[in-house]
Amino acid sequence: MPKIYEAYLNAMNQGKEHGVSSQDIRVLIAHKMGYAEPIDTLFHKDDEFTKIQEFERDFAKLIQGMPVEYVINEATFLHTKLYVDQRVLIPRMETQELIANLSEKVVDYYDPRNYLVVADIGTGSGAILCALRSLFPNWLLVGSDVSKGALEVARKNIKDYNVNATLLEGKSLQPYIDAKMNLDIIISNPPYILNKEEVQDSVKDYEPEGALYLTPENNVYEDIFKNYKKVKKGSLLMAFEIGYDLEDMLTKMMKEYLEDYEYEFIKDLNGLTRFLFVFCR
Ligand SMILES: C[S@@+](CC[C@H](N)C(=O)[O-])C[C@H]1O[C@@H](n2cnc3c(N)ncnc32)[C@H](O)[C@@H]1O
């Protein structure tokens, strides 16, 4: 049986020409051996790799290009290890930034200790719901998605983490309109990719298409802007993750559909315009 470091070095050599990163190999080893963090592979480097066969089976998936999160069915989002599979998008770093921005901005408009009604549209794995629950224990959280498969994953995550949230199935604002809800906050990381050419193969091949592309038939931003009055009683804060190339389109759309509003586009840590906050009085 090889030692951990022998298997690691061997995998590094094999993985090099297929673009497998050293971090992904460490994540896989740590997962197989039950270590808390990938860095623990270093501390256990002289241990016997008792799970070498399982590792080799899953390493073959990494070589084929499958994202490591789908290989191990786990993605870390703001310290929480969420269950993921190919029915949901792997939660991204930028979405953690969206949550951080919301935490900062919300106090400009509401007292966040209140029982605010908050909708996460396109909840996917439920990552946003899980994060919001730990930050804002009083908020009344509702998540929705058009995908039944995604809702099954979200249901598992909110159950496993004891997150008190309601899940609804349906397109954009429709489930909230049907349930006659009055929302205080809408948060959404909807499909926002315009140009399919720009998408990496590992995303194109493995992540759900319905989570990725903004099309004339599925434009969640437009659906929300067109219908927001149906879920607004007092004021409404909307926090969106957006594609870096959507600023013009969204500015025009807001002008067309919204009344008595203020907005701000926010850049991410890479300097790209990736978030839009809109407040309707
Ligand atoms: C980019 S993923 C975001 C998933 C998760 N919120 C996150 O941030 O990791 C977009 C999600 O929106 C869902 N979706 C796509 N179109 C939708 C629509 N019109 N209404 C509601 N959900 C939609 C997809 O099924 C997918 O789960």
PDBQT file of the ligand as one rigid body, heavy atoms in Angstrom, charges set to zero:
ROOT
HETATM    1  C1  LIG A 301     -26.519  30.226 -11.250  1.00  0.00    +0.000 C 
HETATM    2  S1  LIG A 301     -27.484  29.002 -10.434  1.00  0.00    +0.000 S 
HETATM    3  C2  LIG A 301     -27.408  29.583  -8.771  1.00  0.00    +0.000 C 
HETATM    4  C3  LIG A 301     -27.569  28.523  -7.743  1.00  0.00    +0.000 C 
HETATM    5  C4  LIG A 301     -27.334  29.013  -6.290  1.00  0.00    +0.000 C 
HETATM    6  N1  LIG A 301     -28.260  30.073  -5.940  1.00  0.00    +0.000 N 
HETATM    7  C5  LIG A 301     -25.915  29.518  -6.116  1.00  0.00    +0.000 C 
HETATM    8  O1  LIG A 301     -25.736  30.726  -6.010  1.00  0.00    +0.000 OA
HETATM    9  O2  LIG A 301     -24.992  28.704  -6.095  1.00  0.00    +0.000 OA
HETATM   10  C6  LIG A 301     -29.091  29.478 -11.003  1.00  0.00    +0.000 C 
HETATM   11  C7  LIG A 301     -30.259  28.640 -10.476  1.00  0.00    +0.000 C 
HETATM   12  O3  LIG A 301     -31.463  29.240 -10.970  1.00  0.00    +0.000 OA
HETATM   13  C8  LIG A 301     -32.352  28.242 -11.409  1.00  0.00    +0.000 C 
HETATM   14  N2  LIG A 301     -33.202  28.891 -12.426  1.00  0.00    +0.000 N 
HETATM   15  C9  LIG A 301     -32.953  29.078 -13.737  1.00  0.00    +0.000 A 
HETATM   16  N3  LIG A 301     -33.937  29.781 -14.292  1.00  0.00    +0.000 NA
HETATM   17  C10 LIG A 301     -34.834  30.045 -13.307  1.00  0.00    +0.000 A 
HETATM   18  C11 LIG A 301     -36.062  30.745 -13.259  1.00  0.00    +0.000 A 
HETATM   19  N4  LIG A 301     -36.571  31.345 -14.346  1.00  0.00    +0.000 N 
HETATM   20  N5  LIG A 301     -36.712  30.820 -12.083  1.00  0.00    +0.000 NA
HETATM   21  C12 LIG A 301     -36.217  30.230 -10.958  1.00  0.00    +0.000 A 
HETATM   22  N6  LIG A 301     -35.051  29.557 -10.952  1.00  0.00    +0.000 NA
HETATM   23  C13 LIG A 301     -34.362  29.477 -12.112  1.00  0.00    +0.000 A 
HETATM   24  C14 LIG A 301     -31.482  27.124 -11.920  1.00  0.00    +0.000 C 
HETATM   25  O4  LIG A 301     -32.169  25.896 -11.921  1.00  0.00    +0.000 OA
HETATM   26  C15 LIG A 301     -30.304  27.183 -10.942  1.00  0.00    +0.000 C 
HETATM   27  O5  LIG A 301     -30.516  26.337  -9.852  1.00  0.00    +0.000 OA
ENDROOT
TORSDOF 0
